[in-house]
Amino acid sequence: MPDKPTLIYPCPHCRKPSRWDDNPWRPFCSERCKLIDLGDWASERHGIPGDPSEPGDDLDDLY
């Protein structure tokens, strides 16, 4: 059985080509890019689009 080809994707942060297999930081190319992205989420520079919900709104539907 032949080996699978190495998958190469651009790093979501720096766009540098990054290996998918044998990469502990995937989908990022390095720990640095991974930590920069994590910091962007923590400082709210990234977000999921949509209207923010009030805390507990989802629980109201259960009763």
DRENPA-3360 file (N, C-alpha, C; in nm, 2 decimals, always signed):
BEGIN
1 = MPDKPTLI = +0.08/-0.12/+0.00/+0.00/+0.00/+0.00/+0.09/+0.12/+0.00 ~ +0.07/+0.22/-0.09/+0.16/+0.34/-0.10/+0.13/+0.43/+0.01 ~ +0.23/+0.51/+0.05/+0.21/+0.61/+0.16/+0.13/+0.72/+0.10 ~ +0.05/+0.78/+0.20/-0.03/+0.90/+0.16/+0.06/+1.02/+0.13 ~ +0.02/+1.10/+0.04/+0.10/+1.22/+0.01/+0.09/+1.32/+0.13 ~ +0.20/+1.40/+0.15/+0.20/+1.50/+0.25/+0.11/+1.61/+0.21 ~ +0.02/+1.65/+0.30/-0.08/+1.76/+0.28/-0.01/+1.89/+0.33 ~ -0.02/+1.99/+0.24/+0.04/+2.12/+0.27/-0.07/+2.22/+0.26;
9 = YPCPHCRK = -0.09/+2.30/+0.37/-0.19/+2.40/+0.37/-0.12/+2.53/+0.42 ~ -0.18/+2.65/+0.38/-0.13/+2.77/+0.43/-0.16/+2.79/+0.58 ~ -0.07/+2.84/+0.66/-0.09/+2.87/+0.80/-0.20/+2.98/+0.80 ~ -0.30/+2.96/+0.89/-0.41/+3.06/+0.90/-0.36/+3.20/+0.94 ~ -0.25/+3.21/+1.01/-0.20/+3.34/+1.06/-0.11/+3.40/+0.96 ~ +0.00/+3.34/+0.92/+0.11/+3.40/+0.84/+0.10/+3.36/+0.69 ~ +0.02/+3.26/+0.66/+0.00/+3.21/+0.52/+0.12/+3.13/+0.47 ~ +0.22/+3.10/+0.55/+0.33/+3.02/+0.52/+0.29/+2.87/+0.49;
17 = PSRWDDNP = +0.34/+2.80/+0.40/+0.30/+2.66/+0.38/+0.33/+2.58/+0.50 ~ +0.24/+2.50/+0.54/+0.25/+2.42/+0.66/+0.21/+2.28/+0.64 ~ +0.28/+2.18/+0.69/+0.25/+2.04/+0.68/+0.13/+2.01/+0.77 ~ +0.05/+1.92/+0.73/-0.07/+1.88/+0.81/-0.03/+1.76/+0.90 ~ +0.05/+1.67/+0.84/+0.09/+1.55/+0.92/+0.22/+1.58/+0.99 ~ +0.24/+1.52/+1.11/+0.35/+1.53/+1.19/+0.37/+1.68/+1.23 ~ +0.27/+1.76/+1.25/+0.28/+1.90/+1.29/+0.20/+1.91/+1.42 ~ +0.27/+1.93/+1.53/+0.19/+1.94/+1.66/+0.11/+2.07/+1.67;
25 = WRPFCSER = +0.14/+2.17/+1.59/+0.07/+2.30/+1.59/-0.04/+2.32/+1.49 ~ -0.07/+2.21/+1.41/-0.16/+2.23/+1.30/-0.29/+2.28/+1.35 ~ -0.36/+2.37/+1.27/-0.33/+2.40/+1.13/-0.22/+2.51/+1.12 ~ -0.16/+2.56/+1.23/-0.06/+2.66/+1.22/+0.08/+2.60/+1.19 ~ +0.17/+2.69/+1.14/+0.30/+2.64/+1.10/+0.39/+2.63/+1.22 ~ +0.36/+2.71/+1.33/+0.45/+2.71/+1.45/+0.37/+2.74/+1.57 ~ +0.44/+2.72/+1.69/+0.37/+2.75/+1.81/+0.35/+2.90/+1.82 ~ +0.44/+2.98/+1.77/+0.43/+3.13/+1.77/+0.29/+3.17/+1.70;
33 = CKLIDLGD = +0.27/+3.12/+1.58/+0.14/+3.16/+1.51/+0.02/+3.11/+1.59 ~ +0.03/+2.99/+1.65/-0.08/+2.94/+1.73/-0.11/+3.03/+1.85 ~ -0.01/+3.08/+1.92/-0.02/+3.16/+2.03/-0.07/+3.30/+1.99 ~ -0.03/+3.35/+1.88/-0.08/+3.48/+1.83/-0.23/+3.47/+1.81 ~ -0.27/+3.36/+1.74/-0.41/+3.35/+1.71/-0.49/+3.33/+1.84 ~ -0.44/+3.26/+1.94/-0.51/+3.24/+2.07/-0.52/+3.38/+2.13 ~ -0.42/+3.46/+2.13/-0.43/+3.59/+2.19/-0.53/+3.68/+2.12 ~ -0.54/+3.67/+1.99/-0.64/+3.74/+1.92/-0.79/+3.71/+1.96;
41 = WASERHGI = -0.81/+3.58/+1.99/-0.94/+3.54/+2.04/-0.96/+3.59/+2.18 ~ -0.86/+3.58/+2.26/-0.87/+3.62/+2.40/-0.89/+3.77/+2.41 ~ -0.84/+3.85/+2.32/-0.85/+4.00/+2.33/-0.97/+4.04/+2.24 ~ -1.05/+3.95/+2.19/-1.17/+3.97/+2.12/-1.15/+4.04/+1.98 ~ -1.03/+4.02/+1.92/-1.00/+4.07/+1.79/-1.06/+3.98/+1.69 ~ -1.09/+3.85/+1.73/-1.16/+3.75/+1.65/-1.30/+3.74/+1.71 ~ -1.40/+3.70/+1.64/-1.53/+3.67/+1.69/-1.61/+3.59/+1.60 ~ -1.72/+3.53/+1.65/-1.81/+3.46/+1.57/-1.93/+3.55/+1.53;
49 = PGDPSEPG = -1.96/+3.57/+1.40/-2.06/+3.67/+1.36/-2.20/+3.63/+1.42 ~ -2.28/+3.73/+1.44/-2.41/+3.70/+1.49/-2.45/+3.80/+1.60 ~ -2.57/+3.80/+1.64/-2.62/+3.88/+1.75/-2.58/+3.81/+1.88 ~ -2.52/+3.89/+1.97/-2.48/+3.83/+2.10/-2.61/+3.80/+2.18 ~ -2.61/+3.69/+2.25/-2.73/+3.65/+2.33/-2.70/+3.69/+2.47 ~ -2.81/+3.71/+2.54/-2.80/+3.74/+2.68/-2.77/+3.61/+2.76 ~ -2.69/+3.62/+2.86/-2.67/+3.50/+2.94/-2.80/+3.43/+2.99 ~ -2.81/+3.31/+2.97/-2.93/+3.23/+3.02/-3.04/+3.22/+2.91;
57 = DDLDDLY = -3.02/+3.29/+2.80/-3.13/+3.28/+2.69/-3.15/+3.14/+2.65 ~ -3.05/+3.06/+2.64/-3.06/+2.92/+2.59/-3.14/+2.84/+2.69 ~ -3.12/+2.87/+2.82/-3.19/+2.79/+2.92/-3.34/+2.82/+2.93 ~ -3.38/+2.94/+2.89/-3.52/+2.97/+2.90/-3.60/+2.87/+2.81 ~ -3.55/+2.82/+2.70/-3.62/+2.73/+2.62/-3.64/+2.59/+2.68 ~ -3.57/+2.56/+2.78/-3.58/+2.43/+2.85/-3.70/+2.42/+2.94 ~ -3.76/+2.53/+2.98/-3.87/+2.53/+3.08/-4.00/+2.56/+3.02;
% end
